[in-house]
Amino acid sequence: MFSVTEWQKIGVGTAGFGIFFILFGVLLYFDSVLLAFGNLLFLTGLSFIIGLRKTFSFFFQRHKLKGTSFFLGGVLLVLLRWPLLGMSLETYGFFNLFRGFFPVAFGFLGNAFNVPFLSSLFRRLQGTSSMV
């Protein structure tokens, strides 16, 4: 098991609030203030969780520069009150940055069917159909 420092706990909370503000800003028709606040909180929380040096090295790897430029350019556009274009660029940059992580996440979600309680729940839900 690994230990979690106080800074990492603060980072998880900060990143969680950042994601909340981003989703709430999108829900309120791309409110630029909420989106900008959510972006700043998310990036701050990420740097608290993994550290400044690792955050910098993650974003500025040679093969991730395209995704980084789109993501940070989108953050800048949101801060300059162009929320729709900024969030579009951020989304594209996010998918480019975390391209290698998605197969791992989907593989993990695929293993959720092997958990005894969840597999019986999924089988029960699969049997019910709302189609006539």
N, CA, C and O atoms as CSV, one atom per row, in Angstrom:
chain,resi,resn,atom,element,x,y,z
A,1,MET,N,N,0.840,-1.170,0.000
A,1,MET,CA,C,0.000,0.000,0.000
A,1,MET,C,C,0.891,1.240,0.000
A,1,MET,O,O,2.033,1.186,0.458
A,2,PHE,N,N,0.388,2.324,-0.498
A,2,PHE,CA,C,1.161,3.554,-0.546
A,2,PHE,C,C,0.507,4.590,0.359
A,2,PHE,O,O,-0.695,4.540,0.622
A,3,SER,N,N,1.310,5.514,0.822
A,3,SER,CA,C,0.789,6.545,1.714
A,3,SER,C,C,0.379,7.779,0.908
A,3,SER,O,O,0.983,8.107,-0.112
A,4,VAL,N,N,-0.635,8.430,1.383
A,4,VAL,CA,C,-1.145,9.636,0.745
A,4,VAL,C,C,-0.821,10.804,1.657
A,4,VAL,O,O,-1.186,10.807,2.833
A,5,THR,N,N,-0.132,11.798,1.106
A,5,THR,CA,C,0.248,12.963,1.908
A,5,THR,C,C,-0.924,13.926,2.019
A,5,THR,O,O,-1.930,13.798,1.320
A,6,GLU,N,N,-0.770,14.886,2.907
A,6,GLU,CA,C,-1.814,15.905,3.077
A,6,GLU,C,C,-1.961,16.751,1.815
A,6,GLU,O,O,-3.069,17.154,1.463
A,7,TRP,N,N,-0.852,17.021,1.137
A,7,TRP,CA,C,-0.916,17.809,-0.099
A,7,TRP,C,C,-1.695,17.074,-1.175
A,7,TRP,O,O,-2.429,17.694,-1.946
A,8,GLN,N,N,-1.543,15.767,-1.232
A,8,GLN,CA,C,-2.285,14.983,-2.218
A,8,GLN,C,C,-3.776,14.953,-1.897
A,8,GLN,O,O,-4.608,14.975,-2.803
A,9,LYS,N,N,-4.113,14.905,-0.611
A,9,LYS,CA,C,-5.528,14.964,-0.230
A,9,LYS,C,C,-6.129,16.312,-0.624
A,9,LYS,O,O,-7.249,16.371,-1.132
A,10,ILE,N,N,-5.388,17.386,-0.390
A,10,ILE,CA,C,-5.853,18.711,-0.794
A,10,ILE,C,C,-5.985,18.776,-2.312
A,10,ILE,O,O,-6.926,19.376,-2.832
A,11,GLY,N,N,-5.047,18.160,-3.019
A,11,GLY,CA,C,-5.096,18.139,-4.479
A,11,GLY,C,C,-6.299,17.401,-5.026
A,11,GLY,O,O,-6.901,17.832,-6.009
A,12,VAL,N,N,-6.657,16.285,-4.392
A,12,VAL,CA,C,-7.837,15.537,-4.837
A,12,VAL,C,C,-9.085,16.392,-4.650
A,12,VAL,O,O,-9.940,16.437,-5.534
A,13,GLY,N,N,-9.197,17.058,-3.528
A,13,GLY,CA,C,-10.338,17.932,-3.294
A,13,GLY,C,C,-10.378,19.097,-4.262
A,13,GLY,O,O,-11.441,19.448,-4.775
A,14,THR,N,N,-9.224,19.699,-4.513
A,14,THR,CA,C,-9.156,20.831,-5.426
A,14,THR,C,C,-9.486,20.409,-6.850
A,14,THR,O,O,-10.234,21.098,-7.545
A,15,ALA,N,N,-8.938,19.290,-7.286
A,15,ALA,CA,C,-9.245,18.797,-8.633
A,15,ALA,C,C,-10.716,18.397,-8.743
A,15,ALA,O,O,-11.341,18.613,-9.781
A,16,GLY,N,N,-11.268,17.821,-7.684
A,16,GLY,CA,C,-12.684,17.469,-7.687
A,16,GLY,C,C,-13.571,18.694,-7.808
A,16,GLY,O,O,-14.543,18.693,-8.563
A,17,PHE,N,N,-13.233,19.742,-7.062
A,17,PHE,CA,C,-13.992,20.985,-7.196
A,17,PHE,C,C,-13.808,21.586,-8.583
A,17,PHE,O,O,-14.736,22.183,-9.128
A,18,GLY,N,N,-12.623,21.434,-9.156
A,18,GLY,CA,C,-12.388,21.933,-10.507
A,18,GLY,C,C,-13.271,21.238,-11.522
A,18,GLY,O,O,-13.855,21.885,-12.391
A,19,ILE,N,N,-13.371,19.916,-11.416
A,19,ILE,CA,C,-14.225,19.163,-12.332
A,19,ILE,C,C,-15.687,19.548,-12.125
A,19,ILE,O,O,-16.446,19.667,-13.087
A,20,PHE,N,N,-16.083,19.743,-10.847
A,20,PHE,CA,C,-17.448,20.172,-10.564
A,20,PHE,C,C,-17.751,21.520,-11.214
A,20,PHE,O,O,-18.793,21.680,-11.849
A,21,PHE,N,N,-16.844,22.492,-11.061
A,21,PHE,CA,C,-17.081,23.810,-11.640
A,21,PHE,C,C,-17.085,23.763,-13.170
A,21,PHE,O,O,-17.841,24.494,-13.810
A,22,ILE,N,N,-16.253,22.916,-13.750
A,22,ILE,CA,C,-16.264,22.784,-15.213
A,22,ILE,C,C,-17.597,22.209,-15.677
A,22,ILE,O,O,-18.206,22.731,-16.611
A,23,LEU,N,N,-18.051,21.143,-15.034
A,23,LEU,CA,C,-19.331,20.552,-15.424
A,23,LEU,C,C,-20.490,21.513,-15.177
A,23,LEU,O,O,-21.416,21.587,-15.985
A,24,PHE,N,N,-20.444,22.247,-14.066
A,24,PHE,CA,C,-21.492,23.212,-13.770
A,24,PHE,C,C,-21.458,24.374,-14.763
A,24,PHE,O,O,-22.506,24.897,-15.142
A,25,GLY,N,N,-20.263,24.777,-15.182
A,25,GLY,CA,C,-20.145,25.837,-16.180
A,25,GLY,C,C,-20.674,25.410,-17.535
A,25,GLY,O,O,-21.271,26.215,-18.250
A,26,VAL,N,N,-20.463,24.153,-17.897
A,26,VAL,CA,C,-21.008,23.635,-19.150
A,26,VAL,C,C,-22.526,23.534,-19.045
A,26,VAL,O,O,-23.246,23.843,-19.995
A,27,LEU,N,N,-23.007,23.097,-17.877
A,27,LEU,CA,C,-24.444,22.968,-17.669
A,27,LEU,C,C,-25.154,24.320,-17.767
A,27,LEU,O,O,-26.296,24.393,-18.219
A,28,LEU,N,N,-24.485,25.373,-17.347
A,28,LEU,CA,C,-25.065,26.715,-17.409
A,28,LEU,C,C,-24.669,27.420,-18.703
A,28,LEU,O,O,-24.345,28.607,-18.699
A,29,TYR,N,N,-24.696,26.688,-19.793
A,29,TYR,CA,C,-24.470,27.231,-21.133
A,29,TYR,C,C,-23.113,27.917,-21.265
A,29,TYR,O,O,-23.022,29.058,-21.717
A,30,PHE,N,N,-22.080,27.218,-20.872
A,30,PHE,CA,C,-20.695,27.660,-21.037
A,30,PHE,C,C,-20.446,29.007,-20.359
A,30,PHE,O,O,-19.985,29.960,-20.987
A,31,ASP,N,N,-20.760,29.062,-19.070
A,31,ASP,CA,C,-20.472,30.254,-18.280
A,31,ASP,C,C,-18.960,30.378,-18.145
A,31,ASP,O,O,-18.305,29.501,-17.581
A,32,SER,N,N,-18.413,31.465,-18.660
A,32,SER,CA,C,-16.961,31.587,-18.764
A,32,SER,C,C,-16.289,31.704,-17.399
A,32,SER,O,O,-15.163,31.232,-17.235
A,33,VAL,N,N,-16.943,32.315,-16.420
A,33,VAL,CA,C,-16.331,32.473,-15.100
A,33,VAL,C,C,-16.218,31.112,-14.406
A,33,VAL,O,O,-15.174,30.787,-13.842
A,34,LEU,N,N,-17.281,30.328,-14.449
A,34,LEU,CA,C,-17.231,29.001,-13.828
A,34,LEU,C,C,-16.234,28.091,-14.529
A,34,LEU,O,O,-15.517,27.334,-13.874
A,35,LEU,N,N,-16.184,28.157,-15.845
A,35,LEU,CA,C,-15.231,27.329,-16.589
A,35,LEU,C,C,-13.789,27.727,-16.279
A,35,LEU,O,O,-12.934,26.861,-16.099
A,36,ALA,N,N,-13.516,29.022,-16.217
A,36,ALA,CA,C,-12.164,29.483,-15.916
A,36,ALA,C,C,-11.762,29.075,-14.501
A,36,ALA,O,O,-10.640,28.622,-14.274
A,37,PHE,N,N,-12.684,29.237,-13.553
A,37,PHE,CA,C,-12.402,28.853,-12.171
A,37,PHE,C,C,-12.174,27.340,-12.074
A,37,PHE,O,O,-11.275,26.892,-11.362
A,38,GLY,N,N,-12.986,26.555,-12.790
A,38,GLY,CA,C,-12.813,25.113,-12.789
A,38,GLY,C,C,-11.495,24.683,-13.407
A,38,GLY,O,O,-10.849,23.758,-12.915
A,39,ASN,N,N,-11.087,25.352,-14.489
A,39,ASN,CA,C,-9.798,25.035,-15.115
A,39,ASN,C,C,-8.643,25.306,-14.165
A,39,ASN,O,O,-7.739,24.482,-14.024
A,40,LEU,N,N,-8.676,26.453,-13.519
A,40,LEU,CA,C,-7.595,26.788,-12.588
A,40,LEU,C,C,-7.558,25.826,-11.404
A,40,LEU,O,O,-6.481,25.402,-10.984
A,41,LEU,N,N,-8.722,25.479,-10.865
A,41,LEU,CA,C,-8.756,24.531,-9.759
A,41,LEU,C,C,-8.282,23.145,-10.179
A,41,LEU,O,O,-7.562,22.484,-9.431
A,42,PHE,N,N,-8.677,22.702,-11.365
A,42,PHE,CA,C,-8.264,21.377,-11.831
A,42,PHE,C,C,-6.749,21.303,-12.022
A,42,PHE,O,O,-6.110,20.345,-11.585
A,43,LEU,N,N,-6.182,22.307,-12.670
A,43,LEU,CA,C,-4.732,22.290,-12.891
A,43,LEU,C,C,-3.966,22.421,-11.577
A,43,LEU,O,O,-2.912,21.808,-11.413
A,44,THR,N,N,-4.484,23.212,-10.645
A,44,THR,CA,C,-3.850,23.329,-9.332
A,44,THR,C,C,-3.925,22.004,-8.580
A,44,THR,O,O,-2.943,21.572,-7.977
A,45,GLY,N,N,-5.087,21.363,-8.615
A,45,GLY,CA,C,-5.236,20.073,-7.944
A,45,GLY,C,C,-4.347,19.002,-8.542
A,45,GLY,O,O,-3.794,18.175,-7.818
A,46,LEU,N,N,-4.206,19.010,-9.855
A,46,LEU,CA,C,-3.324,18.042,-10.512
A,46,LEU,C,C,-1.876,18.234,-10.077
A,46,LEU,O,O,-1.151,17.266,-9.846
A,47,SER,N,N,-1.467,19.489,-9.970
A,47,SER,CA,C,-0.086,19.730,-9.544
A,47,SER,C,C,0.105,19.388,-8.069
A,47,SER,O,O,1.208,19.003,-7.681
A,48,PHE,N,N,-0.923,19.515,-7.235
A,48,PHE,CA,C,-0.819,19.084,-5.837
A,48,PHE,C,C,-0.754,17.568,-5.733
A,48,PHE,O,O,-0.045,17.039,-4.878
A,49,ILE,N,N,-1.472,16.874,-6.579
A,49,ILE,CA,C,-1.520,15.411,-6.493
A,49,ILE,C,C,-0.201,14.789,-6.922
A,49,ILE,O,O,0.352,13.966,-6.193
A,50,ILE,N,N,0.312,15.160,-8.082
A,50,ILE,CA,C,1.517,14.489,-8.586
A,50,ILE,C,C,2.773,15.330,-8.469
A,50,ILE,O,O,3.862,14.845,-8.776
A,51,GLY,N,N,2.657,16.570,-8.035
A,51,GLY,CA,C,3.829,17.421,-7.862
A,51,GLY,C,C,4.066,18.303,-9.078
A,51,GLY,O,O,3.667,17.970,-10.194
A,52,LEU,N,N,4.715,19.418,-8.848
A,52,LEU,CA,C,4.960,20.376,-9.924
A,52,LEU,C,C,5.889,19.823,-11.000
A,52,LEU,O,O,5.643,20.005,-12.192
A,53,ARG,N,N,6.939,19.158,-10.582
A,53,ARG,CA,C,7.907,18.640,-11.548
A,53,ARG,C,C,7.284,17.568,-12.437
A,53,ARG,O,O,7.488,17.574,-13.651
A,54,LYS,N,N,6.530,16.654,-11.844
A,54,LYS,CA,C,5.895,15.603,-12.638
A,54,LYS,C,C,4.784,16.161,-13.521
A,54,LYS,O,O,4.562,15.671,-14.628
A,55,THR,N,N,4.085,17.186,-13.033
A,55,THR,CA,C,3.057,17.813,-13.863
A,55,THR,C,C,3.692,18.471,-15.074
A,55,THR,O,O,3.210,18.326,-16.198
A,56,PHE,N,N,4.771,19.192,-14.838
A,56,PHE,CA,C,5.466,19.856,-15.944
A,56,PHE,C,C,6.016,18.832,-16.930
A,56,PHE,O,O,5.907,19.014,-18.142
A,57,SER,N,N,6.610,17.752,-16.411
A,57,SER,CA,C,7.175,16.745,-17.316
A,57,SER,C,C,6.073,15.971,-18.053
A,57,SER,O,O,6.298,15.502,-19.168
A,58,PHE,N,N,4.880,15.829,-17.445
A,58,PHE,CA,C,3.782,15.157,-18.132
A,58,PHE,C,C,3.284,16.003,-19.303
A,58,PHE,O,O,3.108,15.496,-20.410
A,59,PHE,N,N,3.061,17.284,-19.056
A,59,PHE,CA,C,2.494,18.127,-20.098
A,59,PHE,C,C,3.488,18.454,-21.206
A,59,PHE,O,O,3.075,18.684,-22.342
A,60,PHE,N,N,4.762,18.481,-20.915
A,60,PHE,CA,C,5.720,18.932,-21.914
A,60,PHE,C,C,6.631,17.814,-22.416
A,60,PHE,O,O,7.800,18.054,-22.719
A,61,GLN,N,N,6.099,16.590,-22.506
A,61,GLN,CA,C,6.809,15.524,-23.196
A,61,GLN,C,C,6.706,15.782,-24.687
A,61,GLN,O,O,5.738,16.377,-25.160
A,62,ARG,N,N,7.706,15.332,-25.420
A,62,ARG,CA,C,7.773,15.655,-26.844
A,62,ARG,C,C,6.564,15.143,-27.623
A,62,ARG,O,O,6.045,15.842,-28.494
A,63,HIS,N,N,6.116,13.933,-27.315
A,63,HIS,CA,C,5.001,13.361,-28.069
A,63,HIS,C,C,3.636,13.880,-27.587
A,63,HIS,O,O,2.609,13.566,-28.189
A,64,LYS,N,N,3.622,14.672,-26.504
A,64,LYS,CA,C,2.361,15.214,-26.005
A,64,LYS,C,C,2.246,16.725,-26.204
A,64,LYS,O,O,1.324,17.347,-25.676
A,65,LEU,N,N,3.154,17.310,-26.944
A,65,LEU,CA,C,3.124,18.763,-27.121
A,65,LEU,C,C,1.894,19.244,-27.887
A,65,LEU,O,O,1.380,20.329,-27.612
A,66,LYS,N,N,1.426,18.463,-28.827
A,66,LYS,CA,C,0.226,18.847,-29.575
A,66,LYS,C,C,-0.978,18.918,-28.639
A,66,LYS,O,O,-1.714,19.905,-28.640
A,67,GLY,N,N,-1.173,17.882,-27.849
A,67,GLY,CA,C,-2.280,17.870,-26.904
A,67,GLY,C,C,-2.153,18.950,-25.845
A,67,GLY,O,O,-3.145,19.563,-25.451
A,68,THR,N,N,-0.921,19.184,-25.383
A,68,THR,CA,C,-0.689,20.223,-24.389
A,68,THR,C,C,-1.002,21.596,-24.938
A,68,THR,O,O,-1.620,22.416,-24.259
A,69,SER,N,N,-0.577,21.851,-26.169
A,69,SER,CA,C,-0.827,23.172,-26.743
A,69,SER,C,C,-2.323,23.411,-26.939
A,69,SER,O,O,-2.799,24.520,-26.696
A,70,PHE,N,N,-3.069,22.404,-27.370
A,70,PHE,CA,C,-4.508,22.569,-27.518
A,70,PHE,C,C,-5.183,22.728,-26.156
A,70,PHE,O,O,-6.071,23.566,-25.999
A,71,PHE,N,N,-4.767,21.929,-25.174
A,71,PHE,CA,C,-5.388,22.000,-23.854
A,71,PHE,C,C,-5.124,23.347,-23.192
A,71,PHE,O,O,-6.059,24.006,-22.736
A,72,LEU,N,N,-3.865,23.762,-23.135
A,72,LEU,CA,C,-3.541,25.036,-22.485
A,72,LEU,C,C,-4.025,26.225,-23.309
A,72,LEU,O,O,-4.364,27.265,-22.746
A,73,GLY,N,N,-4.063,26.087,-24.636
A,73,GLY,CA,C,-4.652,27.131,-25.467
A,73,GLY,C,C,-6.137,27.276,-25.200
A,73,GLY,O,O,-6.666,28.388,-25.196
A,74,GLY,N,N,-6.815,26.155,-24.976
A,74,GLY,CA,C,-8.226,26.203,-24.616
A,74,GLY,C,C,-8.454,26.852,-23.268
A,74,GLY,O,O,-9.408,27.609,-23.091
A,75,VAL,N,N,-7.574,26.555,-22.305
A,75,VAL,CA,C,-7.662,27.206,-20.997
A,75,VAL,C,C,-7.487,28.710,-21.153
A,75,VAL,O,O,-8.219,29.492,-20.547
A,76,LEU,N,N,-6.522,29.110,-21.961
A,76,LEU,CA,C,-6.287,30.536,-22.193
A,76,LEU,C,C,-7.491,31.201,-22.853
A,76,LEU,O,O,-7.862,32.315,-22.482
A,77,LEU,N,N,-8.104,30.530,-23.827
A,77,LEU,CA,C,-9.288,31.093,-24.481
A,77,LEU,C,C,-10.472,31.202,-23.521
A,77,LEU,O,O,-11.250,32.153,-23.602
A,78,VAL,N,N,-10.611,30.241,-22.622
A,78,VAL,CA,C,-11.674,30.337,-21.626
A,78,VAL,C,C,-11.407,31.514,-20.692
A,78,VAL,O,O,-12.330,32.243,-20.326
A,79,LEU,N,N,-10.140,31.699,-20.306
A,79,LEU,CA,C,-9.798,32.834,-19.451
A,79,LEU,C,C,-10.022,34.168,-20.155
A,79,LEU,O,O,-10.295,35.177,-19.505
A,80,LEU,N,N,-9.910,34.175,-21.475
A,80,LEU,CA,C,-10.150,35.386,-22.256
A,80,LEU,C,C,-11.617,35.526,-22.666
A,80,LEU,O,O,-11.952,36.352,-23.515
A,81,ARG,N,N,-12.491,34.713,-22.059
A,81,ARG,CA,C,-13.943,34.747,-22.251
A,81,ARG,C,C,-14.392,34.337,-23.653
A,81,ARG,O,O,-15.290,34.954,-24.227
A,82,TRP,N,N,-13.775,33.311,-24.192
A,82,TRP,CA,C,-14.240,32.636,-25.406
A,82,TRP,C,C,-14.530,31.186,-25.004
A,82,TRP,O,O,-13.789,30.283,-25.395
A,83,PRO,N,N,-15.589,30.952,-24.234
A,83,PRO,CA,C,-15.750,29.632,-23.602
A,83,PRO,C,C,-16.053,28.485,-24.563
A,83,PRO,O,O,-15.545,27.382,-24.366
A,84,LEU,N,N,-16.854,28.709,-25.581
A,84,LEU,CA,C,-17.226,27.607,-26.467
A,84,LEU,C,C,-16.025,27.108,-27.268
A,84,LEU,O,O,-15.784,25.903,-27.349
A,85,LEU,N,N,-15.288,28.017,-27.847
A,85,LEU,CA,C,-14.090,27.639,-28.597
A,85,LEU,C,C,-13.021,27.079,-27.664
A,85,LEU,O,O,-12.336,26.115,-28.005
A,86,GLY,N,N,-12.881,27.687,-26.485
A,86,GLY,CA,C,-11.893,27.214,-25.519
A,86,GLY,C,C,-12.166,25.807,-25.035
A,86,GLY,O,O,-11.246,24.995,-24.939
A,87,MET,N,N,-13.421,25.505,-24.729
A,87,MET,CA,C,-13.753,24.155,-24.265
A,87,MET,C,C,-13.614,23.132,-25.389
A,87,MET,O,O,-13.267,21.979,-25.138
A,88,SER,N,N,-13.879,23.543,-26.612
A,88,SER,CA,C,-13.669,22.636,-27.744
A,88,SER,C,C,-12.192,22.287,-27.880
A,88,SER,O,O,-11.840,21.123,-28.067
A,89,LEU,N,N,-11.332,23.293,-27.786
A,89,LEU,CA,C,-9.895,23.038,-27.864
A,89,LEU,C,C,-9.407,22.220,-26.671
A,89,LEU,O,O,-8.560,21.339,-26.822
A,90,GLU,N,N,-9.937,22.510,-25.498
A,90,GLU,CA,C,-9.550,21.746,-24.308
A,90,GLU,C,C,-9.933,20.279,-24.444
A,90,GLU,O,O,-9.154,19.397,-24.083
A,91,THR,N,N,-11.117,20.016,-24.958
A,91,THR,CA,C,-11.569,18.637,-25.121
A,91,THR,C,C,-10.676,17.881,-26.097
A,91,THR,O,O,-10.294,16.740,-25.841
A,92,TYR,N,N,-10.348,18.515,-27.205
A,92,TYR,CA,C,-9.452,17.885,-28.177
A,92,TYR,C,C,-8.074,17.635,-27.562
A,92,TYR,O,O,-7.491,16.565,-27.737
A,93,GLY,N,N,-7.566,18.626,-26.846
A,93,GLY,CA,C,-6.275,18.459,-26.189
A,93,GLY,C,C,-6.309,17.401,-25.107
A,93,GLY,O,O,-5.341,16.658,-24.943
A,94,PHE,N,N,-7.405,17.313,-24.360
A,94,PHE,CA,C,-7.543,16.304,-23.311
A,94,PHE,C,C,-7.489,14.900,-23.897
A,94,PHE,O,O,-6.811,14.022,-23.366
A,95,PHE,N,N,-8.215,14.694,-25.007
A,95,PHE,CA,C,-8.192,13.367,-25.627
A,95,PHE,C,C,-6.821,13.047,-26.212
A,95,PHE,O,O,-6.414,11.885,-26.217
A,96,ASN,N,N,-6.107,14.042,-26.699
A,96,ASN,CA,C,-4.750,13.800,-27.193
A,96,ASN,C,C,-3.780,13.513,-26.047
A,96,ASN,O,O,-2.894,12.669,-26.185
A,97,LEU,N,N,-3.937,14.200,-24.928
A,97,LEU,CA,C,-3.031,13.993,-23.792
A,97,LEU,C,C,-3.226,12.618,-23.160
A,97,LEU,O,O,-2.251,11.940,-22.837
A,98,PHE,N,N,-4.464,12.210,-22.985
A,98,PHE,CA,C,-4.750,10.973,-22.260
A,98,PHE,C,C,-5.110,9.826,-23.184
A,98,PHE,O,O,-5.808,8.898,-22.777
A,99,ARG,N,N,-4.649,9.879,-24.408
A,99,ARG,CA,C,-4.915,8.830,-25.387
A,99,ARG,C,C,-4.430,7.473,-24.907
A,99,ARG,O,O,-5.110,6.469,-25.122
A,100,GLY,N,N,-3.285,7.418,-24.271
A,100,GLY,CA,C,-2.745,6.151,-23.798
A,100,GLY,C,C,-3.441,5.614,-22.561
A,100,GLY,O,O,-3.310,4.432,-22.246
A,101,PHE,N,N,-4.181,6.461,-21.851
A,101,PHE,CA,C,-4.843,6.041,-20.622
A,101,PHE,C,C,-6.211,5.419,-20.875
A,101,PHE,O,O,-6.672,4.611,-20.069
A,102,PHE,N,N,-6.863,5.772,-21.963
A,102,PHE,CA,C,-8.216,5.295,-22.214
A,102,PHE,C,C,-8.320,3.776,-22.338
A,102,PHE,O,O,-9.264,3.211,-21.786
A,103,PRO,N,N,-7.408,3.073,-23.029
A,103,PRO,CA,C,-7.525,1.603,-23.065
A,103,PRO,C,C,-7.412,0.970,-21.681
A,103,PRO,O,O,-8.073,-0.031,-21.404
A,104,VAL,N,N,-6.580,1.543,-20.809
A,104,VAL,CA,C,-6.451,1.019,-19.450
A,104,VAL,C,C,-7.754,1.218,-18.684
A,104,VAL,O,O,-8.217,0.316,-17.986
A,105,ALA,N,N,-8.344,2.415,-18.818
A,105,ALA,CA,C,-9.592,2.701,-18.113
A,105,ALA,C,C,-10.727,1.821,-18.613
A,105,ALA,O,O,-11.514,1.317,-17.813
A,106,PHE,N,N,-10.823,1.629,-19.922
A,106,PHE,CA,C,-11.881,0.779,-20.464
A,106,PHE,C,C,-11.651,-0.686,-20.100
A,106,PHE,O,O,-12.610,-1.430,-19.894
A,107,GLY,N,N,-10.397,-1.100,-20.021
A,107,GLY,CA,C,-10.106,-2.455,-19.566
A,107,GLY,C,C,-10.509,-2.655,-18.118
A,107,GLY,O,O,-11.008,-3.717,-17.744
A,108,PHE,N,N,-10.291,-1.625,-17.297
A,108,PHE,CA,C,-10.712,-1.697,-15.896
A,108,PHE,C,C,-12.226,-1.776,-15.785
A,108,PHE,O,O,-12.759,-2.545,-14.986
A,109,LEU,N,N,-12.913,-0.980,-16.589
A,109,LEU,CA,C,-14.379,-1.028,-16.567
A,109,LEU,C,C,-14.896,-2.360,-17.090
A,109,LEU,O,O,-15.944,-2.829,-16.646
A,110,GLY,N,N,-14.184,-2.973,-18.019
A,110,GLY,CA,C,-14.570,-4.288,-18.512
A,110,GLY,C,C,-14.434,-5.358,-17.447
A,110,GLY,O,O,-15.200,-6.322,-17.432
A,111,ASN,N,N,-13.458,-5.196,-16.549
A,111,ASN,CA,C,-13.289,-6.154,-15.460
A,111,ASN,C,C,-14.346,-5.994,-14.385
A,111,ASN,O,O,-14.468,-6.858,-13.516
A,112,ALA,N,N,-15.113,-4.917,-14.418
A,112,ALA,CA,C,-16.177,-4.730,-13.438
A,112,ALA,C,C,-17.251,-5.789,-13.599
A,112,ALA,O,O,-17.991,-6.059,-12.654
A,113,PHE,N,N,-17.354,-6.396,-14.776
A,113,PHE,CA,C,-18.338,-7.457,-14.981
A,113,PHE,C,C,-17.946,-8.720,-14.233
A,113,PHE,O,O,-18.789,-9.593,-14.030
A,114,ASN,N,N,-16.681,-8.845,-13.815
A,114,ASN,CA,C,-16.231,-10.038,-13.111
A,114,ASN,C,C,-16.464,-9.967,-11.608
A,114,ASN,O,O,-16.276,-10.968,-10.917
A,115,VAL,N,N,-16.865,-8.824,-11.087
A,115,VAL,CA,C,-17.168,-8.693,-9.667
A,115,VAL,C,C,-18.514,-9.363,-9.421
A,115,VAL,O,O,-19.475,-9.072,-10.133
A,116,PRO,N,N,-18.614,-10.267,-8.418
A,116,PRO,CA,C,-19.829,-11.070,-8.263
A,116,PRO,C,C,-21.118,-10.246,-8.157
A,116,PRO,O,O,-22.082,-10.539,-8.864
A,117,PHE,N,N,-21.160,-9.239,-7.306
A,117,PHE,CA,C,-22.385,-8.450,-7.146
A,117,PHE,C,C,-22.718,-7.678,-8.418
A,117,PHE,O,O,-23.871,-7.649,-8.847
A,118,LEU,N,N,-21.705,-7.051,-9.022
A,118,LEU,CA,C,-21.954,-6.260,-10.223
A,118,LEU,C,C,-22.353,-7.124,-11.412
A,118,LEU,O,O,-23.188,-6.714,-12.219
A,119,SER,N,N,-21.768,-8.318,-11.532
A,119,SER,CA,C,-22.120,-9.176,-12.666
A,119,SER,C,C,-23.578,-9.626,-12.574
A,119,SER,O,O,-24.271,-9.682,-13.590
A,120,SER,N,N,-24.050,-9.949,-11.362
A,120,SER,CA,C,-25.462,-10.327,-11.240
A,120,SER,C,C,-26.373,-9.128,-11.486
A,120,SER,O,O,-27.450,-9.279,-12.064
A,121,LEU,N,N,-25.956,-7.948,-11.057
A,121,LEU,CA,C,-26.736,-6.739,-11.310
A,121,LEU,C,C,-26.803,-6.438,-12.801
A,121,LEU,O,O,-27.869,-6.106,-13.320
A,122,PHE,N,N,-25.662,-6.552,-13.501
A,122,PHE,CA,C,-25.640,-6.294,-14.945
A,122,PHE,C,C,-26.486,-7.318,-15.701
A,122,PHE,O,O,-27.167,-6.969,-16.665
A,123,ARG,N,N,-26.444,-8.585,-15.266
A,123,ARG,CA,C,-27.263,-9.603,-15.917
A,123,ARG,C,C,-28.750,-9.316,-15.721
A,123,ARG,O,O,-29.552,-9.486,-16.639
A,124,ARG,N,N,-29.107,-8.880,-14.514
A,124,ARG,CA,C,-30.500,-8.562,-14.225
A,124,ARG,C,C,-30.948,-7.354,-15.052
A,124,ARG,O,O,-32.055,-7.351,-15.591
A,125,LEU,N,N,-30.109,-6.343,-15.155
A,125,LEU,CA,C,-30.459,-5.165,-15.942
A,125,LEU,C,C,-30.487,-5.458,-17.423
A,125,LEU,O,O,-31.253,-4.847,-18.168
A,126,GLN,N,N,-29.652,-6.392,-17.855
A,126,GLN,CA,C,-29.620,-6.748,-19.270
A,126,GLN,C,C,-30.894,-7.480,-19.677
A,126,GLN,O,O,-31.321,-7.384,-20.827
A,127,GLY,N,N,-31.503,-8.208,-18.751
A,127,GLY,CA,C,-32.719,-8.941,-19.054
A,127,GLY,C,C,-33.926,-8.046,-19.216
A,127,GLY,O,O,-34.856,-8.379,-19.950
A,128,THR,N,N,-33.921,-6.902,-18.533
A,128,THR,CA,C,-35.054,-5.988,-18.668
A,128,THR,C,C,-34.858,-5.114,-19.895
A,128,THR,O,O,-33.769,-4.594,-20.140
A,129,SER,N,N,-35.913,-4.964,-20.650
A,129,SER,CA,C,-35.846,-4.168,-21.849
A,129,SER,C,C,-37.034,-3.218,-21.884
A,129,SER,O,O,-38.154,-3.589,-21.534
A,130,SER,N,N,-36.777,-2.001,-22.307
A,130,SER,CA,C,-37.851,-1.024,-22.389
A,130,SER,C,C,-38.463,-1.007,-23.801
A,130,SER,O,O,-39.384,-0.235,-24.068
A,131,MET,N,N,-37.960,-1.840,-24.684
A,131,MET,CA,C,-38.502,-1.880,-26.044
A,131,MET,C,C,-39.748,-2.754,-26.055
A,131,MET,O,O,-39.818,-3.751,-25.337
A,132,VAL,N,N,-40.717,-2.387,-26.856
A,132,VAL,CA,C,-41.980,-3.127,-26.916
A,132,VAL,C,C,-41.946,-4.123,-28.034
A,132,VAL,O,O,-42.919,-4.846,-28.247
